[in-house]
Every structure is written in structure tokens, then in C-alpha cells.
Amino acid sequence: MDSLDSFASDKLAALDAQALRRRLKETERGPKAAAARDGRAMVSFSCNDYLGLSHHPRVVAAARVALEIHGAGSGGSRLVTGNYPVIGRLEERLAAHKGKEAALVFGSGYLANLGVAPALVGSRDLILLDELSHSCMWAGAKLSGATILTFRHNECDDLRAKLAAARGRHPRALVMTERVFSMDGDLAPMADILSVAADHDAWTLVDDAHGLGLAEDGPHAPLEMGTLSKSLGSYGGYLCASRAVIDLLICRARSFVYTTGLPPASAAAALEALTILEEEPDRRARPILLARRFTQRLGLPRAESAVVPVIVGDARRALDLSASLEAEGFLVVAIRPPTVPPGTARLRVAFSAAHSEAQVDALAEAIARHRDG
Ligand SMILES: *Cc1c(COP(=O)(O)O)cnc(C)c1O
């Protein structure tokens, strides 16, 4: 074996030993939260398709029409020839939805987060990051070259103390957090965060990947990013902000400038999904109602969003629990370090408007049986 392959094999063996190796499993997905593995039908509680819009007939039809007119790919960076009119229409609608002057669509939410922070702050500046922030917020923060300090999860006093101590040494400061935390499902105290940030003339970037359409109450940050691939059921990312900020990002966000524009069919699907999301308040309310039904049945803290963690602790136990549920037809992914802190391996249960009450009750019953049995 050459040194490259032996390096990879050794690393994999170490991951195996800690139950931290990850493997791809072929999974089909259908309407109504249906999934299939190895030809077996399952109910998925692992998708971020919170509103069940990825298979909505109107969303699929919008994508199909765009595909037939514009083709499969956009053909270039949006600054060259990849800027289809449907992307502009989507940006106008996203900006209006968030009450902002403008929006910019990126290739994905990950790419949006890689692009925003480095375009706004640099090596002389300061970033304050909630310690549980998503991996792509960390990646964007590091790419900026700014000094990064973390504050304790959702603790505004810690944020205030750290800003007070460090702000004076840096020309600009950026606070980064998530509106709905992706692995815990809890909500950031946005009003307090925005007021602490404003007191120190720090800008705030909030990641709304799991909030769009579901948990959007409360004040908006000056920089609101998110994804088209969760509640909108499509693919892509966005930032909503002032016209000046968006115009600067068009020039300066490298993950926007140097990459191919979003395929027009993805933008058309997201645009139709946003229309449905705005038309149907009952659909938007349903995932959280189902999540609360679930937390009540299991005696867990009341759900604040469509995401509920069932903390198990040990990585191997989380995998075993997930496998037992899979054997009963429930797809519930085990989340292990480094996605979550060591010792907090968990099942991450994601609720969708497409689930039935009976499916939720059956899952709660199965988890209770395995957890307590
Ligand atoms: C999923 C997710 C992203 C990335 O969005 P993609 O469009 O999937 O790249 C960013 N931030 C958070 C919090 C997420 O959960």
C-alpha cells in the first residue's frame, strides 16, 4: 500500500474504533415522508423537507417547466451568463418575505456562509460565534481571517462580556448565530442578541436554515442567510440584507463570483415553494405541532421547532437505537461527534407537515420501548 492509501486506511480504522465512521446508504424518497432502503418501505424522520414541498405537484411542475425551457444547468457564473430571470424573481420574493431590501441567491446554504463573512470582515476584525453554530458558519468565519471568539450557547451575558472585552481592538465585529439550532432545535434569543450587538456596533448574521416558514417570529438581523433546500424543498442558498450589502457581496463573495449559478429549475422550484409556504399557514404550523405531540408523549422538553433531539450520550448507543428503529421502519438518523459535542450523541428527529399523527405516535412508542426497555 502506498503512503496515501495507508494514511486513509489508518484514519478509517481509528474512526471505526470510536464508532465515528460514516457510510453512505442508498435511500429513495417519495411523497408523504416515505423513504425506502434496500427495497424496504420506511417513514423518514430524517429529512429537512419540513413542509413536504419537495414532492408537491406545483413545485415539481414549476421545476419541470423551467427545465424544459432553460435546460439542466445554468452554464456559468451568475456574473457571466448564469443569471436567469427566475433567479431574480426568487430574490425579490425572498427579500420581501424577510422584509429586506434585497437578496442574493447562492449555489447552496453552505456556499452562502462561506461567502458572507469573508466579504465583510478580515484579519483585523472580530467574529463572535455561538459555540453550537453549524460547520459552515465556522468555515466562513475561519476563511475571513478574523479573530474568532465563541460565546456560550444562547448566552447573551457571555456575548456581552466578550464583546466588551475585545471590541475595542478591532475596527469591525460580526456576531454569528442560528435562529433555530440544527441539532438541538432550540431558538436563539434574537432580540437580546441584536441589542447586545448593536450596543457594541457589531453586525449580526443569523443562519435561518431551519426557521424559514416555521419559526420566524421575532426581529430580523441585518444579515439573514438561509437555504432553499429545507422548508422550500429545493436546492440553493440565500442572503437577505440591505441593497448596499447585497451589491457588495455580488462583487466580493468568492463563493458567489467563482462558481456556477444555481440551475434554473432549482430556482423555479424554490419560488413556487415560497408561494405555497406563504399561502398555507396551516402547513407552516403543522411540523411544530407534531414535534410537540412527540415531546409530550416522551416527557421531553416542549419542542420549539420542527427538530427534536433525543440525547443518548454514547455514539455506539445512538447508532444501535437508530438501527433498532430502522428495523421497525423508521428512518431516524443518529448524530455523533464531531457534528455534536462529545458525549451528546443523539437521535435527531425532524418533523414534517407530511407526517400523520399516527406515524408520530408510533415513533414515540417505539423510542420509548427501546429507550426504557
Ligand atoms: C443545512 C444547513 C446549512 C447548509 O445549507 P445547504 O443549502 O444544505 O448547503 C447551513 N446552515 C445550517 C444551520 C444548516 O442546517
PDBQT file of the ligand as one rigid body, heavy atoms in Angstrom, charges set to zero:
ROOT
HETATM    1  C1  LIG A 401     -28.255  22.713   6.193  1.00  0.00    +0.000 C 
HETATM    2  C2  LIG A 401     -27.610  23.889   6.825  1.00  0.00    +0.000 A 
HETATM    3  C3  LIG A 401     -26.800  24.751   6.081  1.00  0.00    +0.000 A 
HETATM    4  C4  LIG A 401     -26.373  24.449   4.683  1.00  0.00    +0.000 C 
HETATM    5  O1  LIG A 401     -27.374  24.606   3.759  1.00  0.00    +0.000 OA
HETATM    6  P1  LIG A 401     -27.281  23.786   2.389  1.00  0.00    +0.000 P 
HETATM    7  O2  LIG A 401     -28.176  24.526   1.477  1.00  0.00    +0.000 OA
HETATM    8  O3  LIG A 401     -27.706  22.400   2.704  1.00  0.00    +0.000 OA
HETATM    9  O4  LIG A 401     -25.853  23.848   1.949  1.00  0.00    +0.000 OA
HETATM   10  C5  LIG A 401     -26.347  25.895   6.688  1.00  0.00    +0.000 A 
HETATM   11  N1  LIG A 401     -26.623  26.154   7.981  1.00  0.00    +0.000 NA
HETATM   12  C6  LIG A 401     -27.356  25.344   8.713  1.00  0.00    +0.000 A 
HETATM   13  C7  LIG A 401     -27.647  25.691  10.138  1.00  0.00    +0.000 C 
HETATM   14  C8  LIG A 401     -27.861  24.160   8.182  1.00  0.00    +0.000 A 
HETATM   15  O5  LIG A 401     -28.549  23.322   8.938  1.00  0.00    +0.000 OA
ENDROOT
TORSDOF 0
